[in-house]
Amino acid sequence: IERDRGSENGNGKGASIYYVNGTKTPLKSIKELVTEKYHINIDNLCTFLPQDKVGNFSGFDKQALLLETEKSLSSSLYETHQQLIKLE
């Protein structure tokens, strides 16, 4: 899998082009390939946490663990949770 970052070529932010074995491939197909063949969920940022950060998770209480997990999964999920807390 190769990625040609469009922003480096003046094509603007988010203009990446992906290739599998030299063949131009849509991002959706790349995600499916990685998920099905390598069993890696690239949408779950916890998968890519550095090992020193993983240790921090074990020291969190239940509330802090929930908040940090939300942050790592989706900023919108975390923001929605914060808005709900403010409504209480």
C-alpha angles and dihedrals in degrees: 000000000000131000126207106199106217094202089067090056096047094259095122136249116318094019095122120150119205129208132193113197089342095309119118107246132185118246091244090060091048090054091048092049094050092045097046102035102034100024092230119143101212091183090065107079091193086074089068100044114132111248092246089060093049089063090056091060092062091061096054124103117232095271095047090046091054093049095047091047090051091050092051094047102043136345090213091055090052092045092050090051091050090051090051090051090053090052092060 
